[in-house]
Amino acid sequence: MSLRIVDSAGLTQTGNVRRSNEDSYLMRSPLFVVADGMGGAQAGEIASRMTAQAFAEADLIGHPPADVLRETIRVANARILERSRTDPDAAGMGTTVTAALASDDGSITFAHVGDSRAYLYREGSLQRLSDDHSLVGELVRKGELSEVEAEHHPQRSVITRALGTDDAVEIDTFTVQAQDGDVVLLCSDGLNTMVAEQTIAELLSSGDTAAAIARKLVRAALQAGCAR
């Protein structure tokens, strides 16, 4: 099966609370990446931007997709650590990363660290593909918290894996065989903590262009932020 990406779009916007936007994304079809930075001052923005840059430089030709994604994340992790150790203004910075690389054989390979997410909308159903590497995510998987409880947990922003925190980074990789009409969404928690998955599914099913859907998703997140 040959895979053809018929439409794609990316959008990020500063929310209603923070002055800076620590999210970065890369659209280098067939490679797509989102990173959500963390750290004081502008450090999170630096970390996420460095991750996007590492993927912009990655060699996508002639290597297994999972190997490409894992190696690029390791490169980004090393660069972020070096910068945080040599630049006092960047000390302690880190970032999540979720990346998707489509192949000609109809498969999409994902790599994931942190609590940004990969979703698949297929035949009227939204499926979360990635696991949140967060404190509440771990508790949900252990059965100690429900999804509803996790949404309102006071420590829901505590992540357990990120780039820039250790020399070795644990990376989730997985592959999905694409079908006609599939929609893949990569997003930071600025979307999924503000907008219910049912609403995300409704917007993805609208039949609008990717750019129009991206604008509606961001608008929904901003409106939800104003209401809280």
Rosetta silent file (secondary structure, phi, psi, omega in degrees, C-alpha in Angstrom):
SEQUENCE: MSLRIVDSAGLTQTGNVRRSNEDSYLMRSPLFVVADGMGGAQAGEIASRMTAQAFAEADLIGHPPADVLRETIRVANARILERSRTDPDAAGMGTTVTAALASDDGSITFAHVGDSRAYLYREGSLQRLSDDHSLVGELVRKGELSEVEAEHHPQRSVITRALGTDDAVEIDTFTVQAQDGDVVLLCSDGLNTMVAEQTIAELLSSGDTAAAIARKLVRAALQAGCAR
SCORE:     score description
SCORE:     0.000 S_00000001
   1 L     0.000  129.692  177.182    0.000    0.000    0.000 S_00000001
   2 L   -93.137  135.612 -177.646    1.349    3.420   -0.960 S_00000001
   3 L  -103.152  130.864  176.633    0.738    6.246    1.518 S_00000001
   4 L  -126.427  124.786  176.714   -0.016    9.762    0.340 S_00000001
   5 L   -84.914  113.993 -173.097   -0.354   12.707    2.714 S_00000001
   6 L   -91.102  -21.497 -178.871   -3.086   14.820    1.154 S_00000001
   7 L  -160.971  146.035  177.397   -3.149   17.730    3.626 S_00000001
   8 L  -156.412  155.287  178.719   -1.235   18.946    6.665 S_00000001
   9 L  -159.569  154.810  175.624   -1.001   22.027    8.846 S_00000001
  10 L  -136.918  146.025 -179.580    0.668   23.242   12.017 S_00000001
  11 L  -156.550  138.417  174.035   -0.249   26.034   14.396 S_00000001
  12 L  -142.750  150.155 -177.461    0.839   27.204   17.828 S_00000001
  13 L  -152.395  143.219  175.976   -0.151   30.211   19.874 S_00000001
  14 L   -63.461  138.288 -178.713    0.648   31.661   23.284 S_00000001
  15 L   -78.828 -161.996 -175.107   -2.154   30.948   25.728 S_00000001
  16 L   -89.041   -8.480 -173.702   -3.974   33.273   28.089 S_00000001
  17 L  -110.509  -53.561 -175.848   -1.606   32.913   31.052 S_00000001
  18 L   -79.803  150.008  178.464    2.026   32.668   29.934 S_00000001
  19 L   -81.806  -28.743 -177.784    3.836   35.498   28.187 S_00000001
  20 L  -114.785  157.046  178.589    5.955   33.200   26.041 S_00000001
  21 L  -104.945  114.914 -176.427    5.104   30.203   23.879 S_00000001
  22 L   -94.736    3.885  177.306    7.316   27.220   24.697 S_00000001
  23 E   -85.596  142.247  170.619    5.867   24.976   21.973 S_00000001
  24 E  -132.463  152.929  174.958    7.750   24.327   18.748 S_00000001
  25 E  -144.930  159.494  178.841    6.769   22.231   15.760 S_00000001
  26 E  -134.663  131.019  172.775    8.267   21.050   12.510 S_00000001
  27 E  -119.036  103.904 -179.475    6.498   20.099    9.301 S_00000001
  28 E  -132.781   65.321 -172.270    8.957   18.431    6.978 S_00000001
  29 L   -45.781  127.724   15.626    6.675   16.038    5.183 S_00000001
  30 L   -92.771   21.215 -179.040    6.745   13.055    5.636 S_00000001
  31 E  -109.169  132.958  179.774    8.164   14.059    9.060 S_00000001
  32 E  -136.272  136.030 -172.955    6.095   15.930   11.633 S_00000001
  33 E  -140.995  141.173  168.774    7.214   16.930   15.140 S_00000001
  34 E  -129.943  140.184  179.220    5.820   18.767   18.169 S_00000001
  35 E  -138.345  137.375 -178.292    7.855   19.716   21.252 S_00000001
  36 E  -120.974  108.415 -174.012    6.695   21.432   24.437 S_00000001
  37 E   -78.534  161.317  176.786    9.501   23.089   26.381 S_00000001
  38 E  -145.068  153.967 -179.237    9.870   23.577   30.108 S_00000001
  39 L   132.694  163.890 -176.856   12.204   25.613   32.279 S_00000001
  40 L   -70.585  163.164  177.975   12.576   29.114   33.627 S_00000001
  41 L    51.137 -125.897 -179.765   12.615   32.351   31.620 S_00000001
  42 L   -98.860    9.853 -170.831   12.903   31.495   27.900 S_00000001
  43 H   -62.752  -40.764  179.918   14.709   28.186   28.496 S_00000001
  44 H   -61.284  -38.650  177.661   11.782   25.931   27.598 S_00000001
  45 H   -63.110  -38.840  178.739   11.394   27.732   24.305 S_00000001
  46 H   -64.114  -45.778 -177.437   15.099   27.162   23.591 S_00000001
  47 H   -62.861  -44.956 -179.457   14.871   23.430   24.351 S_00000001
  48 H   -67.316  -37.731  179.106   11.836   22.845   22.142 S_00000001
  49 H   -66.824  -37.785  177.444   13.365   24.885   19.319 S_00000001
  50 H   -64.485  -34.786  178.187   16.621   22.902   19.543 S_00000001
  51 H   -67.560  -45.758  177.184   14.613   19.696   19.237 S_00000001
  52 H   -60.348  -38.703  179.940   12.810   20.917   16.138 S_00000001
  53 H   -65.422  -39.847  178.126   16.158   21.962   14.662 S_00000001
  54 H   -60.046  -40.286  178.390   17.652   18.510   15.269 S_00000001
  55 H   -71.789  -31.025  177.268   14.774   16.967   13.308 S_00000001
  56 H   -64.587  -27.174 -178.074   15.172   19.559   10.553 S_00000001
  57 L   -94.625   -6.320 -173.159   18.747   18.300   10.097 S_00000001
  58 L   -66.496  142.929  175.848   17.957   14.569   10.325 S_00000001
  59 L   -85.735  111.064 -175.612   18.843   12.261    7.439 S_00000001
  60 L   -92.644   -6.809 -171.301   15.567   10.571    6.500 S_00000001
  61 L   -97.829  130.756  169.914   16.867    8.541    3.567 S_00000001
  62 L    80.482   12.709  179.521   18.013    4.933    3.716 S_00000001
  63 L  -129.636  147.345  176.473   17.481    4.274    7.421 S_00000001
  64 L   -57.976  136.205 -175.846   14.659    2.502    9.280 S_00000001
  65 H   -53.797  -43.039 -178.772   12.169    5.149   10.467 S_00000001
  66 H   -63.300  -37.428  178.310   12.334    4.139   14.136 S_00000001
  67 H   -65.337  -41.500  178.459   16.130    4.373   14.067 S_00000001
  68 H   -59.547  -48.006 -176.883   15.948    7.849   12.512 S_00000001
  69 H   -66.440  -45.184 -179.722   13.543    9.097   15.155 S_00000001
  70 H   -62.748  -46.438 -177.847   15.387    7.563   18.099 S_00000001
  71 H   -64.154  -38.807  179.812   18.800    8.821   16.954 S_00000001
  72 H   -66.944  -38.714  177.033   17.489   12.327   16.333 S_00000001
  73 H   -64.977  -39.375  177.473   15.940   12.471   19.791 S_00000001
  74 H   -63.821  -40.103  177.060   19.246   11.345   21.299 S_00000001
  75 H   -61.690  -47.179  179.539   21.049   14.090   19.356 S_00000001
  76 H   -61.197  -42.641  179.802   18.555   16.689   20.575 S_00000001
  77 H   -60.175  -44.623 -179.724   18.849   15.437   24.148 S_00000001
  78 H   -63.774  -41.514  179.715   22.652   15.718   24.062 S_00000001
  79 H   -65.005  -42.459 -179.701   22.515   19.232   22.637 S_00000001
  80 H   -64.965  -43.925  178.181   20.002   20.406   25.234 S_00000001
  81 H   -60.596  -44.682  179.912   22.043   18.938   28.081 S_00000001
  82 H   -61.376  -44.000 -179.931   25.222   20.590   26.795 S_00000001
  83 H   -65.018  -42.179 -177.677   23.494   23.954   26.478 S_00000001
  84 H   -68.857  -26.277 -179.902   21.923   23.730   29.932 S_00000001
  85 H   -83.975  -19.762 -176.111   25.291   22.859   31.485 S_00000001
  86 H  -110.641  -13.611 -178.817   27.180   25.712   29.817 S_00000001
  87 L  -119.390  108.267 -177.547   24.557   28.470   29.752 S_00000001
  88 H   -56.716  -32.560 -179.700   23.311   29.597   33.189 S_00000001
  89 H   -70.540  -17.040 -178.512   20.181   31.098   31.633 S_00000001
  90 H  -108.203    6.295 -177.424   19.274   27.701   30.200 S_00000001
  91 L   -59.134  133.354  176.645   20.022   25.592   33.280 S_00000001
  92 L    80.870    6.437 -178.109   17.368   22.974   33.966 S_00000001
  93 L   -76.076  158.301  178.219   15.587   23.344   30.656 S_00000001
  94 E  -163.098 -179.744  179.848   13.923   20.412   28.951 S_00000001
  95 E  -160.816  153.232  166.498   11.221   19.504   26.490 S_00000001
  96 L   -83.594  169.292  169.857    8.776   16.840   25.450 S_00000001
  97 E  -155.742  135.936  170.933    8.796   15.518   21.899 S_00000001
  98 E  -133.874  123.797 -174.521    6.327   13.573   19.779 S_00000001
  99 E  -129.295  147.574  177.378    7.322   12.805   16.198 S_00000001
 100 E  -132.914  132.703 -179.928    5.704   10.968   13.290 S_00000001
 101 E  -128.598  114.055 -179.190    7.455    9.754   10.151 S_00000001
 102 E   -86.238  144.731  179.701    5.368    8.361    7.294 S_00000001
 103 L  -117.062  158.937 -178.532    6.782    5.744    4.916 S_00000001
 104 L   -63.558  -21.108 -177.673    5.927    4.854    1.332 S_00000001
 105 L   -81.788    4.525  178.055    4.682    1.436    2.446 S_00000001
 106 L    92.286    6.397  178.529    1.712    3.003    4.234 S_00000001
 107 E  -100.168  153.179  174.117    3.127    2.853    7.747 S_00000001
 108 E  -124.879  122.339  179.827    3.590    5.731   10.182 S_00000001
 109 E  -102.812  135.653 -177.412    6.291    5.409   12.831 S_00000001
 110 E  -117.532  148.876  169.718    6.077    7.452   16.010 S_00000001
 111 E  -133.220  142.875 -166.759    8.621    8.371   18.690 S_00000001
 112 E  -151.579  132.719  173.150    7.532    9.916   21.945 S_00000001
 113 E  -141.738  123.596  175.856    8.950   11.326   25.188 S_00000001
 114 L   107.285 -153.742 -175.102    6.877   13.276   27.709 S_00000001
 115 L  -117.739   14.864  163.571    3.218   14.270   27.834 S_00000001
 116 L   -70.996  167.207 -170.326    2.613   15.702   24.389 S_00000001
 117 E  -133.706  154.893  168.959    0.344   13.382   22.439 S_00000001
 118 E  -117.661  128.574  177.796   -0.252   11.540   19.189 S_00000001
 119 E  -120.287  152.324  172.218   -3.851   10.846   18.203 S_00000001
 120 E  -125.480  122.054  173.347   -5.385    8.873   15.338 S_00000001
 121 E  -102.738  119.262 -175.809   -8.853    9.690   14.069 S_00000001
 122 E  -142.034  124.039  173.030  -10.189    6.759   12.037 S_00000001
 123 L    51.178   46.991  174.298  -13.714    5.910   10.893 S_00000001
 124 L    84.374    4.599 -176.880  -15.436    8.158   13.424 S_00000001
 125 E  -127.918  136.404  177.264  -13.297    7.216   16.418 S_00000001
 126 E  -100.064  126.247 -179.695  -10.443    9.080   18.116 S_00000001
 127 E  -119.757  128.418  173.455   -7.654    6.927   19.533 S_00000001
 128 E   -81.346  120.198 -176.228   -4.836    8.175   21.725 S_00000001
 129 L   -87.819  -33.967 -173.592   -1.705    6.454   20.452 S_00000001
 130 L   -98.382  153.793  172.755    0.883    7.688   22.952 S_00000001
 131 L   -94.551  138.550  174.729    1.186    7.204   26.695 S_00000001
 132 L   -72.949  122.744  173.666    1.637   10.279   28.886 S_00000001
 133 L   -88.858   74.218 -176.332    4.997   10.108   30.632 S_00000001
 134 E  -140.466  165.622  179.793    3.655   11.957   33.637 S_00000001
 135 H   -59.936  -48.592 -178.190    2.920   11.287   37.274 S_00000001
 136 H   -71.167  -30.787  176.501   -0.823   11.074   36.725 S_00000001
 137 H   -61.757  -42.821  178.283   -0.314    9.068   33.529 S_00000001
 138 H   -64.151  -40.014 -179.174    1.607    6.440   35.479 S_00000001
 139 H   -67.056  -37.050  177.325   -1.118    6.371   38.167 S_00000001
 140 H   -64.218  -44.381 -178.768   -3.845    5.907   35.538 S_00000001
 141 H   -65.986  -28.067  177.318   -1.957    2.990   33.959 S_00000001
 142 L   -82.681   -5.941 -178.699   -1.596    1.402   37.405 S_00000001
 143 L    81.244   12.914 -178.052   -5.325    1.753   37.994 S_00000001
 144 L   -91.470  -12.498  176.267   -4.821    4.140   40.916 S_00000001
 145 L  -138.967  145.983  171.937   -6.479    7.098   39.158 S_00000001
 146 L   -86.979  165.172  177.114   -9.297    7.344   36.639 S_00000001
 147 H   -59.939  -38.803  179.908   -8.966    9.434   33.488 S_00000001
 148 H   -65.875  -43.946  178.290  -11.471   11.904   34.959 S_00000001
 149 H   -63.527  -37.324 -179.100   -9.514   12.187   38.222 S_00000001
 150 H   -63.634  -35.304 -178.453   -6.296   12.654   36.268 S_00000001
 151 H   -61.589  -27.657 -175.017   -7.755   15.635   34.401 S_00000001
 152 L  -114.455    8.956 -178.121   -8.178   17.545   37.651 S_00000001
 153 L   -68.465  136.218 -177.926   -5.224   16.218   39.640 S_00000001
 154 L   -64.169  -18.312 -179.577   -3.084   19.029   41.156 S_00000001
 155 L  -110.382   27.228 -176.666    0.114   17.330   39.929 S_00000001
 156 L   -66.749  -18.984 -178.489   -1.038   16.594   36.391 S_00000001
 157 L   -88.848   -1.283 -179.422    1.758   18.791   34.979 S_00000001
 158 L   -81.229  112.997 -179.295    4.545   16.730   36.600 S_00000001
 159 E   -99.508  151.189 -174.875    6.218   14.756   33.818 S_00000001
 160 L  -105.351  -10.642  175.326    8.401   11.705   34.370 S_00000001
 161 L  -140.288  138.258  176.492   10.340   11.736   31.091 S_00000001
 162 L  -161.175  160.155  171.173   11.749   14.626   29.072 S_00000001
 163 E   -77.987  139.720  176.466   14.675   15.602   26.905 S_00000001
 164 L    97.266    3.369 -178.437   17.376   17.487   28.771 S_00000001
 165 L  -105.197  -17.799 -176.600   17.060   15.818   32.164 S_00000001
 166 L  -156.657  156.913  178.549   19.526   12.913   31.815 S_00000001
 167 L   -63.888  -34.545  177.885   22.282   11.653   29.522 S_00000001
 168 L  -105.897  132.753  179.467   20.134    8.656   28.595 S_00000001
 169 L  -119.301  131.429  178.873   16.566    9.219   27.454 S_00000001
 170 L   -86.033  124.754 -171.794   13.941    6.471   27.318 S_00000001
 171 L  -119.486  128.227  170.926   12.003    6.696   24.043 S_00000001
 172 E   -85.208  131.202  171.563    8.705    5.056   23.107 S_00000001
 173 E  -129.637  144.523  179.068    8.485    4.030   19.456 S_00000001
 174 E  -158.840  159.985 -176.164    5.561    2.364   17.697 S_00000001
 175 E  -128.801  139.678  178.072    4.195    1.966   14.186 S_00000001
 176 E  -121.828  135.145  174.708    0.663    2.223   12.803 S_00000001
 177 E   -84.966  118.618 -174.396   -0.463    0.966    9.404 S_00000001
 178 L   -73.353  152.730  173.588   -2.382    3.824    7.821 S_00000001
 179 L  -124.342  160.262  177.507   -5.800    3.507    6.198 S_00000001
 180 L   -56.264  130.704  176.553   -7.593    5.698    3.692 S_00000001
 181 L    89.154   -2.205  178.093   -9.074    8.737    5.447 S_00000001
 182 L   -61.558  144.292  171.836   -6.928    8.555    8.600 S_00000001
 183 E  -123.752  126.445  178.345   -6.202   11.831   10.385 S_00000001
 184 E  -108.579  134.146  178.665   -3.167   12.046   12.668 S_00000001
 185 E  -123.481  125.762  169.635   -2.886   14.780   15.282 S_00000001
 186 E  -109.150  132.035 -177.182    0.254   15.673   17.224 S_00000001
 187 E  -150.840  156.241  171.591   -0.302   18.188   20.025 S_00000001
 188 L   -86.007  173.117 -178.416    1.131   19.551   23.243 S_00000001
 189 H   -71.515   -7.215  173.683   -0.833   19.407   26.481 S_00000001
 190 H   -63.546  -21.218  175.063   -1.936   22.971   25.831 S_00000001
 191 H   -92.146  -57.314 -168.996   -4.629   21.416   23.654 S_00000001
 192 H   -73.561  -17.481  174.499   -5.652   18.182   25.350 S_00000001
 193 L   -84.046  -11.886 -178.932   -5.781   19.617   28.893 S_00000001
 194 L  -106.239  -30.853 -172.989   -8.136   22.343   27.683 S_00000001
 195 L  -118.336  128.318 -179.873  -10.276   20.604   25.066 S_00000001
 196 L   -63.522  147.299 -178.950  -12.165   17.362   25.637 S_00000001
 197 H   -61.599  -30.665  177.026  -11.260   14.468   23.371 S_00000001
 198 H   -62.892  -40.597  178.468  -14.870   14.306   22.168 S_00000001
 199 H   -68.484  -40.670  176.397  -14.565   17.906   20.945 S_00000001
 200 H   -58.009  -44.497 -179.841  -11.201   17.159   19.323 S_00000001
 201 H   -62.086  -41.887 -179.687  -12.806   14.225   17.511 S_00000001
 202 H   -62.801  -40.762 -179.952  -15.695   16.380   16.306 S_00000001
 203 H   -69.591  -38.067  178.973  -13.334   18.982   14.896 S_00000001
 204 H   -68.457  -24.327 -176.566  -11.164   16.366   13.184 S_00000001
 205 L   -89.254    0.758 -169.425  -14.259   14.839   11.577 S_00000001
 206 L   -69.189  -21.617 -176.396  -15.500   18.111   10.112 S_00000001
 207 L    83.656    2.463  176.510  -14.048   17.594    6.629 S_00000001
 208 L   -70.392  170.041  173.242  -12.413   21.036    6.735 S_00000001
 209 L   -65.770  160.315  178.297   -8.895   21.654    5.507 S_00000001
 210 H   -59.644  -40.418  179.994   -6.070   20.845    7.903 S_00000001
 211 H   -63.000  -41.453  179.579   -5.353   24.555    8.346 S_00000001
 212 H   -66.476  -40.891  178.241   -8.987   25.295    9.235 S_00000001
 213 H   -64.009  -42.727  179.026   -9.084   22.426   11.737 S_00000001
 214 H   -59.317  -43.340  178.952   -5.842   23.626   13.341 S_00000001
 215 H   -62.851  -41.355 -179.488   -7.300   27.111   13.767 S_00000001
 216 H   -67.395  -37.200  177.658  -10.477   25.707   15.332 S_00000001
 217 H   -64.440  -45.500  178.944   -8.497   23.517   17.749 S_00000001
 218 H   -63.720  -42.380  179.112   -6.387   26.473   18.899 S_00000001
 219 H   -61.158  -41.276  179.154   -9.499   28.651   19.228 S_00000001
 220 H   -64.049  -40.126  178.622  -11.203   25.978   21.337 S_00000001
 221 H   -65.412  -42.036  179.006   -8.174   25.744   23.646 S_00000001
 222 H   -64.891  -41.865  179.072   -8.032   29.534   24.065 S_00000001
 223 H   -64.976  -40.309  178.378  -11.748   29.753   24.790 S_00000001
 224 H   -65.490  -36.920  178.084  -11.501   26.970   27.355 S_00000001
 225 H   -64.951  -36.815  178.390   -8.576   28.760   29.004 S_00000001
 226 H   -68.183  -30.382 -176.148  -10.599   31.962   29.318 S_00000001
 227 H   -80.615  -11.414 -175.427  -13.448   30.028   30.916 S_00000001
 228 L   -98.323    0.000    0.000  -11.257   28.518   33.640 S_00000001
